[in-house]
């Protein structure tokens, strides 16, 4: 008997909270736009995070075609994926206007960039899930692509100059789009 309805329900609850949190952050940025300058870097990461959330939610709905049942440990791995996206969403944009008094750029440098650690964690967990749950070879081309997806947000997190993390953000955007296209096609 398939336990997919349970898996899908829990993952959808966490993903729903994740999307809600990200959208509330975007509304906060909009509401305080007159007092605090928006920053394109944080907003680009928020958009990429949103597309990643939607991609994962779409993939969850495809799980029954790949696998009918999941053990509790496998279920927990999938929940960890959703939780990584939630924490990333909670950090990337401010939730209160008090958090952004000095502008979104300062918020991103002080707090928002920590979201990228959890985004890298999401990609790393996805890499592990693909190997353990779905038997995909890590030596395939997708494995190298996933490593790039894991490392890029870490590099942005570690970059100290605005110019460096802005350039890395611009370079990551097409990779994020390619990842989305690849996962929707396969």
MDTraj code that builds the backbone (N, CA, C; nanometers):
import mdtraj as md
import numpy as np

residues = "UNK UNK UNK UNK UNK UNK UNK UNK UNK UNK UNK UNK UNK UNK UNK UNK UNK UNK UNK UNK UNK UNK UNK UNK UNK UNK UNK UNK UNK UNK UNK UNK UNK UNK UNK UNK UNK UNK UNK UNK UNK UNK UNK UNK UNK UNK UNK UNK UNK UNK UNK UNK UNK UNK UNK UNK UNK UNK UNK UNK UNK UNK UNK UNK UNK UNK UNK UNK UNK UNK UNK UNK UNK UNK UNK UNK UNK UNK UNK UNK UNK UNK UNK UNK UNK UNK UNK UNK UNK UNK UNK UNK UNK UNK UNK UNK UNK UNK UNK UNK UNK UNK UNK UNK UNK UNK UNK UNK UNK UNK UNK UNK UNK UNK UNK UNK UNK UNK UNK UNK UNK UNK UNK UNK UNK UNK UNK UNK UNK UNK UNK UNK UNK UNK UNK UNK UNK UNK UNK UNK UNK UNK UNK UNK UNK UNK UNK UNK UNK UNK UNK UNK UNK UNK UNK UNK UNK UNK UNK UNK UNK UNK UNK UNK UNK UNK UNK UNK UNK UNK UNK UNK UNK UNK UNK UNK UNK UNK UNK UNK UNK UNK UNK UNK UNK UNK".split()
xyz = np.array([
    [0.0835, -0.1190, 0.0000],
    [0.0000, 0.0000, 0.0000],
    [0.0881, 0.1254, 0.0000],
    [0.0515, 0.2208, -0.0780],
    [0.1288, 0.3438, -0.0918],
    [0.1082, 0.4360, 0.0287],
    [0.2166, 0.4928, 0.0751],
    [0.2062, 0.5924, 0.1817],
    [0.2312, 0.7337, 0.1274],
    [0.2211, 0.7476, -0.0040],
    [0.2443, 0.8776, -0.0668],
    [0.1524, 0.9874, -0.0137],
    [0.0235, 0.9621, 0.0116],
    [-0.0603, 1.0712, 0.0628],
    [-0.0060, 1.1339, 0.1916],
    [0.0502, 1.0523, 0.2797],
    [0.1075, 1.1056, 0.4038],
    [0.2312, 1.1892, 0.3720],
    [0.3179, 1.1341, 0.2882],
    [0.4408, 1.2040, 0.2490],
    [0.4057, 1.3374, 0.1827],
    [0.3140, 1.3338, 0.0877],
    [0.2766, 1.4549, 0.0142],
    [0.2132, 1.5593, 0.1056],
    [0.1315, 1.5155, 0.2007],
    [0.0654, 1.6092, 0.2915],
    [0.1664, 1.6837, 0.3773],
    [0.2584, 1.6108, 0.4377],
    [0.3570, 1.6750, 0.5256],
    [0.4494, 1.7665, 0.4453],
    [0.4974, 1.7181, 0.3309],
    [0.5848, 1.8016, 0.2482],
    [0.5117, 1.9266, 0.2003],
    [0.3855, 1.9125, 0.1644],
    [0.3079, 2.0277, 0.1185],
    [0.2846, 2.1279, 0.2308],
    [0.2651, 2.0784, 0.3533],
    [0.2484, 2.1705, 0.4666],
    [0.3751, 2.2541, 0.4869],
    [0.4899, 2.1881, 0.4890],
    [0.6157, 2.2600, 0.5112],
    [0.6460, 2.3530, 0.3937],
    [0.6244, 2.3050, 0.2722],
    [0.6477, 2.3897, 0.1547],
    [0.5514, 2.5084, 0.1513],
    [0.4274, 2.4854, 0.1915],
    [0.3308, 2.5950, 0.1976],
    [0.3748, 2.7029, 0.2954],
    [0.4250, 2.6609, 0.4107],
    [0.4777, 2.7576, 0.5077],
    [0.5998, 2.8301, 0.4514],
    [0.6811, 2.7572, 0.3789],
    [0.8015, 2.8147, 0.3190],
    [0.7667, 2.9226, 0.2166],
    [0.6735, 2.8922, 0.1299],
    [0.6306, 2.9893, 0.0290],
    [0.5654, 3.1095, 0.0970],
    [0.4830, 3.0836, 0.1978],
    [0.4179, 3.1918, 0.2714],
    [0.5215, 3.2846, 0.3326],
    [0.6213, 3.2273, 0.3942],
    [0.7259, 3.3071, 0.4591],
    [0.8008, 3.3936, 0.3576],
    [0.8302, 3.3363, 0.2431],
    [0.9005, 3.4114, 0.1391],
    [0.8135, 3.5252, 0.0857],
    [0.6864, 3.4977, 0.0631],
    [0.5956, 3.6011, 0.0131],
    [0.5738, 3.7120, 0.1158],
    [0.5672, 3.6757, 0.2440],
    [0.5555, 3.7779, 0.3486],
    [0.6801, 3.8663, 0.3523],
    [0.7961, 3.8061, 0.3312],
    [0.9190, 3.8848, 0.3228],
    [0.9150, 3.9817, 0.2058],
    [0.8644, 3.9354, 0.0923],
    [0.8535, 4.0226, -0.0255],
    [0.7566, 4.1380, 0.0017],
    [0.6479, 4.1097, 0.0719],
    [0.5530, 4.2160, 0.1071],
    [0.6156, 4.3155, 0.2042],
    [0.6970, 4.2675, 0.2959],
    [0.7675, 4.3572, 0.3884],
    [0.8588, 4.4512, 0.3108],
    [0.9322, 4.3967, 0.2152],
    [1.0208, 4.4794, 0.1317],
    [0.9388, 4.5848, 0.0574],
    [0.8231, 4.5462, 0.0068],
    [0.7377, 4.6414, -0.0646],
    [0.6850, 4.7498, 0.0296],
    [0.6379, 4.7101, 0.1477],
    [0.5789, 4.8059, 0.2418],
    [0.6784, 4.9112, 0.2897],
    [0.8029, 4.8748, 0.3046],
    [0.8996, 4.9702, 0.3595],
    [0.9896, 5.0307, 0.2516],
    [0.9483, 5.0218, 0.1270],
    [1.0310, 5.0680, 0.0155],
    [1.0618, 5.2176, 0.0222],
    [0.9783, 5.2968, 0.0858],
    [1.0028, 5.4412, 0.0934],
    [1.1093, 5.4761, 0.1973],
    [1.1213, 5.3916, 0.2994],
    [1.2157, 5.4186, 0.4083],
    [1.3458, 5.3408, 0.3966],
    [1.3419, 5.2276, 0.3302],
    [1.4604, 5.1418, 0.3197],
    [1.4772, 5.1001, 0.1738],
    [1.5949, 5.1241, 0.1232],
    [1.6205, 5.0945, -0.0185],
    [1.6180, 4.9447, -0.0454],
    [1.5468, 4.9027, -0.1513],
    [1.5508, 4.7613, -0.1892],
    [1.6883, 4.7269, -0.2476],
    [1.7188, 4.6005, -0.2548],
    [1.8470, 4.5560, -0.3086],
    [1.8220, 4.4423, -0.4061],
    [1.8724, 4.4570, -0.5274],
    [1.8447, 4.3587, -0.6315],
    [1.9043, 4.2222, -0.5998],
    [2.0180, 4.2158, -0.5309],
    [2.0813, 4.0861, -0.5040],
    [1.9892, 3.9994, -0.4184],
    [1.9405, 4.0552, -0.3089],
    [1.8513, 3.9789, -0.2210],
    [1.7232, 3.9400, -0.2938],
    [1.6710, 4.0308, -0.3752],
    [1.5472, 4.0012, -0.4479],
    [1.5681, 3.8930, -0.5536],
    [1.6830, 3.8932, -0.6199],
    [1.7125, 3.7870, -0.7180],
    [1.7213, 3.6523, -0.6471],
    [1.7879, 3.6486, -0.5319],
    [1.7953, 3.5222, -0.4571],
    [1.6567, 3.4777, -0.4102],
    [1.5722, 3.5732, -0.3726],
    [1.4364, 3.5382, -0.3306],
    [1.3575, 3.4777, -0.4468],
    [1.3715, 3.5341, -0.5657],
    [1.3024, 3.4794, -0.6835],
    [1.3550, 3.3399, -0.7155],
    [1.4870, 3.3225, -0.7095],
    [1.5440, 3.1901, -0.7376],
    [1.4995, 3.0885, -0.6328],
    [1.4896, 3.1318, -0.5091],
    [1.4414, 3.0433, -0.4032],
    [1.2956, 3.0052, -0.4285],
    [1.2156, 3.1005, -0.4709],
    [1.0752, 3.0722, -0.5018],
    [1.0634, 2.9690, -0.6142],
    [1.1415, 2.9855, -0.7199],
    [1.1350, 2.8879, -0.8294],
    [1.1824, 2.7503, -0.7829],
    [1.2777, 2.7474, -0.6925],
    [1.3249, 2.6196, -0.6376],
    [1.2151, 2.5540, -0.5545],
    [1.1430, 2.6339, -0.4778],
    [1.0304, 2.5804, -0.4004],
    [0.9239, 2.5210, -0.4925],
    [0.8894, 2.5944, -0.5964],
    [0.7880, 2.5457, -0.6898],
    [0.8351, 2.4190, -0.7604],
    [0.9621, 2.4136, -0.7961],
    [1.0197, 2.2962, -0.8614],
    [1.0125, 2.1745, -0.7693],
    [1.0473, 2.1930, -0.6437],
    [1.0417, 2.0817, -0.5487],
    [0.8976, 2.0361, -0.5278],
    [0.8057, 2.1310, -0.5166],
    [0.6649, 2.0956, -0.4979],
    [0.6146, 2.0166, -0.6185],
    [0.6544, 2.0571, -0.7364],
    [0.6159, 1.9851, -0.8576],
    [0.6745, 1.8444, -0.8560],
    [0.8000, 1.8329, -0.8142],
    [0.8663, 1.7020, -0.8082],
    [0.7985, 1.6103, -0.7069],
    [0.7500, 1.6662, -0.5978],
    [0.6797, 1.5859, -0.4970],
    [0.5596, 1.5174, -0.5601],
    [0.4898, 1.5881, -0.6467],
    [0.3723, 1.5292, -0.7111],
    [0.4075, 1.4192, -0.8101],
    [0.5328, 1.4129, -0.8525],
    [0.5780, 1.3077, -0.9440],
    [0.6305, 1.1851, -0.8704],
    [0.6443, 1.1933, -0.7400],
    [0.7022, 1.0816, -0.6637],
    [0.6310, 0.9481, -0.6842],
    [0.4976, 0.9426, -0.6912],
    [0.4325, 0.8121, -0.7065],
    [0.4705, 0.7385, -0.8352],
    [0.5073, 0.8124, -0.9396],
    [0.5495, 0.7464, -1.0630],
    [0.6880, 0.6837, -1.0486],
    [0.7673, 0.7353, -0.9557],
    [0.9031, 0.6853, -0.9354],
    [0.9064, 0.5785, -0.8270],
    [0.8268, 0.6001, -0.7242],
    [0.8286, 0.5119, -0.6083],
    [0.6941, 0.5152, -0.5373],
    [0.6447, 0.3994, -0.4994],
    [0.5110, 0.3928, -0.4388],
    [0.5130, 0.4143, -0.2879],
    [0.6136, 0.3597, -0.2210],
    [0.6182, 0.3705, -0.0747],
    [0.7548, 0.4209, -0.0288],
    [0.7552, 0.4771, 0.0909],
    [0.8769, 0.5321, 0.1496],
    [0.8888, 0.4853, 0.2936],
    [1.0117, 0.4520, 0.3345],
    [1.0358, 0.4184, 0.4749],
    [1.0337, 0.5482, 0.5556],
    [1.0311, 0.5345, 0.6875],
    [1.0295, 0.6531, 0.7721],
    [1.1583, 0.7343, 0.7543],
    [1.2711, 0.6664, 0.7394],
    [1.3985, 0.7361, 0.7197],
    [1.3983, 0.8129, 0.5865],
    [1.3435, 0.7523, 0.4834],
    [1.3340, 0.8197, 0.3539],
    [1.2398, 0.9401, 0.3626],
    [1.1316, 0.9214, 0.4352],
    [1.0371, 1.0296, 0.4587],
    [1.1070, 1.1464, 0.5293],
    [1.1880, 1.1150, 0.6310],
    [1.2595, 1.2202, 0.7032],
    [1.3577, 1.2946, 0.6126],
    [1.4238, 1.2231, 0.5232],
    [1.5138, 1.2893, 0.4276],
    [1.4372, 1.3890, 0.3410],
    [1.3197, 1.3477, 0.2953],
    [1.2373, 1.4370, 0.2132],
    [1.1890, 1.5576, 0.2941],
    [1.1547, 1.5335, 0.4208],
    [1.1122, 1.6440, 0.5076],
    [1.2286, 1.7407, 0.5302],
    [1.3495, 1.6877, 0.5454],
    [1.4668, 1.7746, 0.5618],
    [1.4863, 1.8657, 0.4406],
    [1.4585, 1.8136, 0.3219],
    [1.4650, 1.8978, 0.2015],
    [1.3696, 2.0170, 0.2141],
    [1.2464, 1.9883, 0.2516],
    [1.1466, 2.0946, 0.2653],
    [1.1841, 2.1915, 0.3777],
    [1.2382, 2.1388, 0.4873],
    [1.2788, 2.2253, 0.5985],
    [1.3950, 2.3165, 0.5594],
    [1.4873, 2.2658, 0.4794],
    [1.5982, 2.3503, 0.4326],
    [1.5441, 2.4678, 0.3511],
    [1.4442, 2.4422, 0.2685],
    [1.3830, 2.5508, 0.1914],
    [1.3092, 2.6481, 0.2828],
    [1.2440, 2.5957, 0.3864],
    [1.1728, 2.6832, 0.4797],
    [1.2692, 2.7774, 0.5514],
    [1.3772, 2.7229, 0.6061],
    [1.4728, 2.8071, 0.6792],
    [1.5351, 2.9101, 0.5850],
    [1.5666, 2.8675, 0.4654],
    [1.6210, 2.9607, 0.3666],
    [1.5213, 3.0736, 0.3389],
    [1.3947, 3.0397, 0.3267],
    [1.2903, 3.1398, 0.3030],
    [1.2738, 3.2340, 0.4214],
    [1.2895, 3.1808, 0.5407],
    [1.2740, 3.2627, 0.6608],
    [1.3881, 3.3624, 0.6769],
    [1.5026, 3.3327, 0.6177],
    [1.6195, 3.4190, 0.6352],
    [1.6444, 3.5167, 0.5205],
    [1.6048, 3.4826, 0.4000],
    [1.6475, 3.5588, 0.2819],
    [1.5955, 3.7024, 0.2802],
    [1.4728, 3.7239, 0.3261],
    [1.4139, 3.8579, 0.3305],
    [1.3655, 3.8861, 0.4722],
    [1.3634, 4.0127, 0.5120],
    [1.3191, 4.0446, 0.6485],
    [1.1695, 4.0212, 0.6652],
    [1.1307, 3.9895, 0.7876],
    [0.9883, 3.9690, 0.8138],
    [0.9265, 4.0886, 0.8855],
    [1.0113, 4.1741, 0.9411],
    [0.9614, 4.2915, 1.0126],
    [1.0328, 4.4148, 0.9591],
    [0.9626, 4.5252, 0.9568],
    [1.0239, 4.6478, 0.9061],
    [1.1428, 4.6901, 0.9918],
    [1.1430, 4.6537, 1.1204],
    [1.2552, 4.6877, 1.2082],
    [1.3839, 4.6191, 1.1634],
    [1.3699, 4.5046, 1.0952],
    [1.4870, 4.4293, 1.0509],
    [1.5588, 4.4960, 0.9342],
    [1.4922, 4.5913, 0.8715],
    [1.5474, 4.6449, 0.7479],
    [1.5632, 4.7964, 0.7511],
    [1.5896, 4.8512, 0.8654],
    [1.6005, 4.9973, 0.8764],
    [1.7104, 5.0554, 0.7891],
    [1.8180, 4.9813, 0.7721],
    [1.9328, 5.0325, 0.6968],
    [1.9290, 4.9910, 0.5495],
    [1.8244, 4.9265, 0.5071],
    [1.8115, 4.8855, 0.3676],
    [1.8284, 4.7358, 0.3506],
    [1.7750, 4.6864, 0.2417],
    [1.7779, 4.5427, 0.2147],
    [1.9198, 4.4919, 0.1904],
    [2.0052, 4.5759, 0.1328],
    [2.1439, 4.5361, 0.1092],
    [2.2163, 4.5052, 0.2391],
    [2.1991, 4.5904, 0.3391],
    [2.2619, 4.5680, 0.4699],
    [2.2007, 4.4453, 0.5359],
    [2.0679, 4.4309, 0.5259],
    [2.0028, 4.3122, 0.5828],
    [2.0596, 4.1849, 0.5205],
    [2.0733, 4.1843, 0.3882],
    [2.1254, 4.0656, 0.3204],
    [2.2667, 4.0338, 0.3677],
    [2.3509, 4.1355, 0.3789],
    [2.4891, 4.1126, 0.4228],
    [2.4961, 4.0625, 0.5666],
    [2.4080, 4.1127, 0.6529],
    [2.4133, 4.0749, 0.7939],
    [2.3398, 3.9445, 0.8239],
    [2.2225, 3.9267, 0.7660],
    [2.1386, 3.8113, 0.8004],
    [2.0935, 3.7287, 0.6806],
    [2.0521, 3.7952, 0.5749],
    [1.9919, 3.7262, 0.4612],
    [2.0831, 3.6261, 0.3937],
    [2.2114, 3.6546, 0.3905],
    [2.3037, 3.5633, 0.3220],
    [2.3111, 3.4273, 0.3893],
    [2.2726, 3.4178, 0.5164],
    [2.2711, 3.2881, 0.5847],
    [2.1698, 3.1927, 0.5217],
    [2.0732, 3.2485, 0.4517],
    [1.9775, 3.1647, 0.3787],
    [2.0485, 3.0785, 0.2758],
    [2.1587, 3.1283, 0.2231],
    [2.2316, 3.0557, 0.1188],
    [2.2970, 2.9289, 0.1726],
    [2.3297, 2.9269, 0.3011],
    [2.3811, 2.8033, 0.3616],
    [2.2750, 2.6940, 0.3566],
    [2.1522, 2.7311, 0.3873],
    [2.0436, 2.6333, 0.3860],
    [2.0028, 2.5960, 0.2434],
    [2.0172, 2.6899, 0.1506],
    [1.9910, 2.6567, 0.0105],
    [2.0946, 2.5557, -0.0393],
    [2.2208, 2.5758, -0.0034],
    [2.3241, 2.4767, -0.0374],
    [2.2939, 2.3435, 0.0293],
    [2.2462, 2.3496, 0.1538],
    [2.2062, 2.2273, 0.2237],
    [2.0945, 2.1550, 0.1509],
    [2.0003, 2.2313, 0.0973],
    [1.8921, 2.1725, 0.0185],
    [1.9482, 2.0997, -0.1036],
    [2.0385, 2.1657, -0.1759],
    [2.0976, 2.1024, -0.2945],
    [2.1795, 1.9791, -0.2568],
    [2.2507, 1.9857, -0.1454],
    [2.3289, 1.8705, -0.0997],
    [2.2370, 1.7544, -0.0621],
    [2.1309, 1.7843, 0.0126],
    [2.0344, 1.6792, 0.0477],
    [1.9684, 1.6216, -0.0771],
    [1.9374, 1.7072, -0.1742],
    [1.8795, 1.6592, -0.2995],
    [1.9734, 1.5649, -0.3721],
    [2.1012, 1.5960, -0.3704],
    [2.2041, 1.5102, -0.4297],
    [2.2031, 1.3735, -0.3617],
    [2.1979, 1.3744, -0.2284],
    [2.1966, 1.2496, -0.1505],
    [2.0684, 1.1709, -0.1756],
    [1.9549, 1.2395, -0.1772],
    [1.8255, 1.1738, -0.2010],
    [1.8232, 1.1087, -0.3387],
    [1.8742, 1.1771, -0.4388],
    [1.8765, 1.1191, -0.5740],
    [1.9568, 0.9902, -0.5778],
    [2.0652, 0.9848, -0.5025],
    [2.1487, 0.8645, -0.4995],
    [2.0827, 0.7545, -0.4172],
    [2.0427, 0.7868, -0.2936],
    [1.9917, 0.6848, -0.2016],
    [1.8508, 0.6369, -0.2347],
    [1.7620, 0.7286, -0.2670],
    [1.6224, 0.6907, -0.2879],
    [1.5915, 0.6510, -0.4314],
    [1.6599, 0.7131, -0.5257],
    [1.6237, 0.6915, -0.6646],
    [1.7311, 0.6216, -0.7455],
    [1.8425, 0.5858, -0.6806],
    [1.9467, 0.5065, -0.7453],
    [2.0155, 0.5727, -0.8629],
    [2.0205, 0.7035, -0.8638],
    [2.0854, 0.7757, -0.9727],
    [2.2361, 0.7782, -0.9466],
    [2.3142, 0.7567, -1.0494],
    [2.4600, 0.7549, -1.0351],
    [2.5140, 0.8962, -1.0146],
    [2.5961, 0.9160, -0.9110],
    [2.6547, 1.0489, -0.8900],
    [2.7601, 1.0839, -0.9948],
    [2.8026, 0.9847, -1.0715],
    [2.9030, 1.0093, -1.1749],
    [2.8416, 1.0593, -1.3059],
    [2.7106, 1.0620, -1.3121],
    [2.6434, 1.1135, -1.4316],
    [2.6640, 1.2652, -1.4393],
    [2.6330, 1.3222, -1.5526],
    [2.6511, 1.4656, -1.5734],
    [2.5743, 1.5478, -1.4704],
    [2.4562, 1.5003, -1.4316],
    [2.3770, 1.5744, -1.3347],
    [2.4527, 1.5890, -1.2031],
    [2.5368, 1.4892, -1.1680],
    [2.6125, 1.4945, -1.0430],
    [2.7071, 1.6134, -1.0396],
    [2.7769, 1.6366, -1.1494],
    [2.8672, 1.7519, -1.1582],
    [2.7879, 1.8824, -1.1516],
    [2.6729, 1.8837, -1.2176],
    [2.5888, 2.0034, -1.2151],
    [2.5398, 2.0307, -1.0732],
    [2.4999, 1.9244, -1.0023],
    [2.4548, 1.9417, -0.8642],
    [2.5651, 1.9947, -0.7743],
    [2.6872, 1.9495, -0.7967],
    [2.7992, 1.9995, -0.7159],
    [2.8146, 2.1504, -0.7363],
    [2.7998, 2.1956, -0.8593],
    [2.8061, 2.3395, -0.8874],
    [2.6927, 2.4113, -0.8147],
    [2.5730, 2.3532, -0.8171],
    [2.4580, 2.4136, -0.7494],
    [2.4787, 2.4190, -0.5980],
    [2.5488, 2.3218, -0.5427],
    [2.5776, 2.3194, -0.3988],
    [2.6813, 2.4261, -0.3640],
    [2.7840, 2.4375, -0.4451],
    [2.8988, 2.5235, -0.4134],
    [2.8700, 2.6725, -0.4361],
    [2.7942, 2.7062, -0.5395],
    [2.7726, 2.8471, -0.5738],
    [2.7133, 2.9291, -0.4588],
    [2.6024, 2.8856, -0.3967],
    [2.5509, 2.9651, -0.2848],
    [2.6509, 2.9768, -0.1695],
    [2.7331, 2.8732, -0.1493],
    [2.8362, 2.8808, -0.0455],
    [2.9388, 2.9885, -0.0790],
    [2.9730, 2.9992, -0.2062],
    [3.0679, 3.1030, -0.2496],
    [3.0089, 3.2425, -0.2295],
    [2.8802, 3.2578, -0.2597],
    [2.8146, 3.3873, -0.2383],
    [2.8123, 3.4187, -0.0893],
    [2.7818, 3.3197, -0.0079],
    [2.7822, 3.3400, 0.1372],
    [2.9198, 3.3853, 0.1853],
    [3.0245, 3.3224, 0.1339],
    [3.1609, 3.3511, 0.1792],
    [3.2171, 3.4817, 0.1228],
    [3.1631, 3.5290, 0.0112],
    [3.2149, 3.6514, -0.0513],
    [3.1921, 3.7706, 0.0410],
    [3.2941, 3.8488, 0.0590],
    [3.2838, 3.9634, 0.1496],
    [3.2556, 4.0950, 0.0770],
    [3.2943, 4.1037, -0.0476],
    [3.2703, 4.2296, -0.1183],
    [3.1384, 4.2227, -0.1950],
    [3.0727, 4.3348, -0.2004],
    [2.9460, 4.3433, -0.2728],
    [2.9654, 4.3051, -0.4194],
    [3.0731, 4.3523, -0.4786],
    [3.0986, 4.3225, -0.6193],
    [3.1098, 4.1720, -0.6413],
    [3.1801, 4.1024, -0.5527],
    [3.1994, 3.9576, -0.5678],
    [3.0674, 3.8833, -0.5561],
    [2.9887, 3.9120, -0.4507],
    [2.8650, 3.8349, -0.4369],
    [2.7598, 3.8759, -0.5390],
    [2.7661, 3.9985, -0.5893],
    [2.6742, 4.0395, -0.6959],
    [2.7075, 3.9661, -0.8260],
    [2.8360, 3.9578, -0.8594],
    [2.8772, 3.8848, -0.9804],
    [2.8427, 3.7365, -0.9707],
    [2.8651, 3.6779, -0.8548],
    [2.8302, 3.5366, -0.8356],
    [2.6795, 3.5147, -0.8471],
    [2.6020, 3.6102, -0.7980],
    [2.4559, 3.6013, -0.8090],
    [2.4132, 3.6034, -0.9555],
    [2.4708, 3.6945, -1.0321],
    [2.4398, 3.7035, -1.1753],
    [2.4797, 3.5742, -1.2463],
    [2.5929, 3.5173, -1.2088],
    [2.6392, 3.3926, -1.2717],
    [2.5519, 3.2741, -1.2327],
    [2.4965, 3.2764, -1.1112],
    [2.4156, 3.1641, -1.0645],
    [2.2757, 3.1630, -1.1265],
    [2.2227, 3.2791, -1.1599],
    [2.0850, 3.2871, -1.2117],
    [2.0615, 3.1966, -1.3325],
    [2.1476, 3.1958, -1.4357],
    [2.1237, 3.1037, -1.5476],
    [2.1369, 2.9571, -1.5073],
    [2.2237, 2.9289, -1.4103],
    [2.2356, 2.7910, -1.3612],
    [2.1067, 2.7475, -1.2935],
    [2.0472, 2.8389, -1.2179],
    [1.9207, 2.8092, -1.1515],
    [1.8111, 2.7820, -1.2538],
    [1.8085, 2.8609, -1.3598],
    [1.7098, 2.8401, -1.4667],
    [1.7346, 2.7059, -1.5352],
    [1.8609, 2.6755, -1.5635],
    [1.8944, 2.5473, -1.6272],
    [1.8537, 2.4307, -1.5383],
    [1.8773, 2.4424, -1.4082],
    [1.8386, 2.3368, -1.3141],
    [1.6876, 2.3165, -1.3156],
    [1.6144, 2.4253, -1.3192],
    [1.4683, 2.4185, -1.3249],
    [1.4224, 2.3489, -1.4527],
    [1.4789, 2.3868, -1.5653],
    [1.4414, 2.3267, -1.6936],
    [1.4754, 2.1780, -1.6953],
    [1.5951, 2.1435, -1.6494],
    [1.6369, 2.0023, -1.6468],
    [1.5422, 1.9202, -1.5619],
    [1.5062, 1.9718, -1.4463],
    [1.4204, 1.8923, -1.3591],
    [1.2770, 1.8840, -1.4096],
    [1.2311, 1.9823, -1.4833],
    [1.0960, 1.9743, -1.5394],
    [1.0900, 1.8829, -1.6614],
    [1.2008, 1.8722, -1.7331],
    [1.2050, 1.7889, -1.8535],
    [1.2227, 1.6414, -1.8181],
    [1.2968, 1.6132, -1.7110],
    [1.3237, 1.4730, -1.6755],
    [1.2259, 1.4199, -1.5747],
])
top = md.Topology()
chain = top.add_chain()
for i, resn in enumerate(residues, 1):
    res = top.add_residue(resn, chain, resSeq=i)
    for name in ("N", "CA", "C"):
        top.add_atom(name, md.element.get_by_symbol(name[0]), res)
traj = md.Trajectory(xyz[None], top)
